[in-house]
């Protein structure tokens, strides 16, 4: 059996216990004090070389190989939970009302604790340094990764790896990976339409904010259809429209919000520019004042091809071709893991762990979302191997 996989299985019960504790006590972004405490205690117990605290609730554990100096790699897990009321029926369900690990960050945190244990035990086998990153507040824009990077504590990293667990129907433990785009950028847009209210029977004496909002939504969809290469991905979902007081009162105010997404930075910029232009145009012919607040959020996650090849070559050699599969399509959700590459200029790779399900099969961010804990050794093995393969290159 592969040495790393054997160690992952040896500590399986301990990591499951940690995972269930974290799951039972979820904490939202910037509030992960209990979770951070567990992580730091475990890092002390395992004897990492240094414990850094870039923020109150984030932690970087430094592990130095005993074969001498070399490159530095950062491996990252996010640790925050979501404002979701859990409905899984698990015996270790959340005891914090209205807060749940519905995105698998409890698994991410516990598996990364396991990675720290494995890499500490294998110090004699590698040269260089691993920085084990336990990141706060991934779920809340602008994302905890930016805060950690701003401290300069990761400036010496030469590459980064990240992983996300996925609920799946089968193939529990299989790693999914691809080169190039794997997650979209994730922006936010909030639009306020200020019209002029009036009687519903006299529309010519008012400026209808709801009509203007509807025109905006329809025209926004033309951005994808007429301004973006059909071979590119552009997602522009207007997810809220709120306005109006009564069925016989013409609305003077209406608010829209949405989440534009893209893989290509040029497409992302096109969406922004065209949304602004459309708002200005509708403002002119509707007679309404339109304020558009467009915020650039998370960048797209783009896997570096050379780093991708290093990883799959290592997995194939050490773990076999059945250990992983090449993803056919990227994900359409967004991740602030992107900044570890885009803000530093360093190569990075994010891969995905098939996590199965423990009760009902439900999507990420769903109150019924659960995972099969048998995936844990595979996730730890994939991440530790990735770090070691890069350091050995």
N, C-alpha and C positions, 0 to 999 in steps of 0.2 A: 504493500500500500504506500502511496505517496506520503512523504514525511509530514508535509503541511496538512494534508487531509486527515492523517492519523491524529495529529495534535488537535485539529478542529473537532474530531469525534470524541477525544478524551475529555475536552472541556464542555461538551454539548450540554450536559445537565446543568452545569453552573451558569451557562449563558442563557438557557431557557428560564431559569429561576430569576436572573437579572431582568430578562425581557418581560416576564410577567409582572414583576414589581414595577418596572417603568410604565408598562401598559396600564396598570391599575391606578397609577398616580400621574396622569398626563398633565403637562404644563404648556401653556401657550408661549409664543415668542417673547423673549426678554423676561420671562417669568420662570425659567427652567432651573430654579435654584436647587430643588431637591434632586433633580436629574443630574445636574452638574456635580452635586455633592457625591452621588454614587460613583460617577465617572472618576472624579479625582481620588476618591478613596481606593478604587480599584487600581488606578495608575500607581499610587503609592505602594499598594500591596504587591503589584507585579514588578516593581523596581525599575520603572522607566528612568532614563538618565536625567530628565528635566520635565517639569510641568509648568507650562506657560498659561496665563489667563488673560487673553486679549480683551475680553469683556467679562462682566460679572458672571455670566452664565455660559460662556464658551471656554473650551479647554484645548490646548495643543500639548500632546505628550511627545517628547523627543526620545527616540530610540537610536542609539549609535551602534553600528556593527563593529565587531572586534577585529575584523580583517584589515582595518585601517581606514583612512579618509577616502572619500569618494563623492559620488553625486548625492543629492538630497531629493527625496520624493515626498509629496504630500498626499495622504489618503484621507478622504473626507466623509463624514456622516452627519446628517442633520438630526436634531434631537427634539424639536418642538412638536406640539400637538395642535389640533384644530377645534374650533368652537362648534362641536357636534355632540349631540346627546347619544351615547352608545346604545345600540339595540342588537347586540350579538348574543346575549344570553350566556356568555362565557363566565366561568367561575372566577376569572380574574379580570372581569370587566371594570371599566373606570368607576372610581368612587368619587371623582371630582365632577359634580353636576355640570352638564353642558360643555364638557371638554373630553376629547377622545383622540387617541392615536388612530385616526382613520386613514392615514397615509403611509403607515408602516415605519414611521421614524423611530418607534420603540425597537423594532427589529434592526434598523440601521445602527442605532446607538449601541445595542447589546452586541451585535456582530462586530462592531468596531472595537468594543472593549475586548472581545475575543481575539481580534487581530493584534491588539497591543500585547496580549498574553503570548500569542504564538511567536511574534517577532522578538519579544524579550527573550523567550526561550531559545531562539535561533540566532542570537547575536554572534555566535562563533562562526556562523555560516555565511556572513555577508560583510562587505565593506560599504561605507557610506552611512547615510542617516535617513530614517523614516520619521516624518512628522505626522502624527495621528491627530486629525482635526475633528473635534466634536463641535459642530457649528450650531449656534442658536438661530432661532427666528427665520427659518427658510420660508415659512408660509405667509409672512407679513412683509409687504413691500416697504422699503427698498431691499430687504433681504439682509440676513446677518453676515453673509460672505463679504460684502463690501466693508463692513465695520472691521472684520478680522484682517482683511487685506490692508486696510488703512493703517494698521499698527506697525506694519513692516516686518512682522514676525515670520512671514512666509516668503520674504524677498529672496532667500537663498534656495528656494525650491526650484528644481530643474524640470519637474513635471508633476502632474496631479492625476489622481484617479478618484472616481466617485461611482456609486452604485445605488440603484433604486429597486426595491422589491415591487412585484406586481401580483395581484390576485389572478390566478389562472385555473382553468378546469383540469389541467393535467401537467405532465412533465415537471413535477415538483423538484426544484433544485437545479434545473437546467439554466445556464447563463445565456442571455441573449445579447448580442453585440453587433455593431456595424461601424464602418468607417463613415466619415462625413457627418452631415446633420443628423442629430438624434432627438433634439427637443427644440421647439419653436421659441422665438422671443416672446415675451409676454408684456404687453403695454396696457395702459389704462386710459380711457377717454371718458370725460364727464362734460356734458353739454347742457347749458341752461338756455332755454328759449323764452325770451321776455316779450310777450305780445301785448294786446290790449283786450281786456275782457269786455263782455257785452251780452246783450240778450240773444239767445239762440235763434230768434226769429229775424234778427237784423244783422246778419254777418257782415254786411258792407260797412257797418259802423264800428267794427272791431278788427283786431289783428289776431287771427286764430293761431294760438301757440301749438295746439295739437296737430293741426293740418301741417304746419311748418315742420314739426317733429317727424311726422309720417313721411313727408317729402325727403327729409334728411336721410331717414332710414332706407328708403328706396334708392336714393341716389348713391348712398354709400356702397350698396351692393353692385353698382356699376363699376366701382374701382377694381374689383376682382375680375369682372367680365370684360372691361375695356381698357384698363391701364396696366395690367399685369400679364406677363408672358404666361400663356396657358400651361406651360410646363413647370411653372413655379407654384409654390403653395402660398396662399394668402387667405387667412381666416379673419373675418371682420364681423363679429357677432355683437349686435346691440341687444343687450340682455335685460335692460329695464327701460320702460317709458312710463313716467308718472306725471299726470296733469289732470286738471279739471276738477270742478266742485259739484256740479249737478247736471242732469240731462238737459236742462234748458238754459244753462249758462255757458257762454262761449269762453273757453279757457284763455286766461291771460298769461299763464305760466306753464311750462312743461320741462321736465328734466329727463335726459337720456344718459345711459352709461353703457359701456361695452369694453371688449377686450380684443384688440387687434393682435394678430400673431403671424409670424413669418419665419422662414429659415434664412432667407437671403437678406442681408442688411440693406441692399438697394431696394428690394420690395418693401421692406419695413419703412424706409424713408418715403417711398411713393405713397404708401397708405397714409402716412402722416400728412404729407403735403396736399394730397387730394382731399382729405377730410377737411382741412382748413379752407381750401378753395371752395368746396361745396357749401360749407357754413357761410362763407362770405356771399356766395351767390344766392342762397335761399334767404339770407338776411335782406338782400336788396329787393327781391320780388315779393317777399311775404310781408314786409313792413315790420317784422319783428327784429329785436336785437338778439343776437346769438353769441353767446360766450362759449368757446371751445377750449377746454383744459385737457391737453394731450400730454400724458406722462410716459416717457420712455422707461419701461420697467426692466425685466430680466432680458439679457441677451440670449440669442440662440446658442444651444450647446452643439459644438462642432467637434467631432472626434478626429484627432490627428491621425493621419494614415500610417505614419511610421510607428507611432506608439501603439496603435491598434495592431499592427503586424507583429510587433514585439510580444504583445500579450497573447495573441492567438497561437503564435509559434510555440511559446512556452506552455500554454495549456494543452496544445496538441501533443507535445513531447512528454510532458509530465503527467497529464491527467486523461489524455485520450480524446479523440474527435467527438465522442458522444457527450463530453462534459459541457459543450457549448453549441450554439447554433447562430448563424448569421441572420440578423433581422432583415425581413424583406422591406419593411417600411419604418420610418422614424416615428416617434411619438409626437402628438400634437399638444401636449401640455408643456409648461415652462418650468425652468429650474434656475435658481440663483447660483447653482454650481457653475454656470457659464462664466461667471466673473473670475474664477480662478485662472482661466485661460485668457479671456478678453482683456482683463485689467493688468495682467502680468506679461502677456505675450508668450507664455510658456505653453508647451503642448499638454493636452489633457485628453482623457478618455472616460466616458461614462458608460457603464454596462448595466444590464437589468437582470434581476433574479426572479425566476418563476416561483412564486410563493404559494401556489395552490390556494386552498381555503379550508378553514376549520369548521365552519357552519355553512350558512348560505353563501353562494358565490355572489359577491357584490363588488362594485367598482371602488377605486380609491375615492376617498372623501365621502363615502356612504356610511350611514350609521350602522350598517350590518357588515361592513368590511372586516374580514378576518384572514388569517394566513395559517398555513400548515407549518408548524415549527420544524419539521423534518428538512426544510430548505436551509436551515441555519448553517450547518457545516459546509455546505456548498458555497454559500455566500462568503463565509470567512476564508475558505480555501481560494476562491477566485481572487479576492482582494489581496491577500497576503502574497499569493503567487505573482500577481501583477506588479506589486511593489518590488519584490525580489528580482523579477525578470528585468525590470528597468535598471535597478542598481547594478546588475551583473553585466549589462550590455556594454 
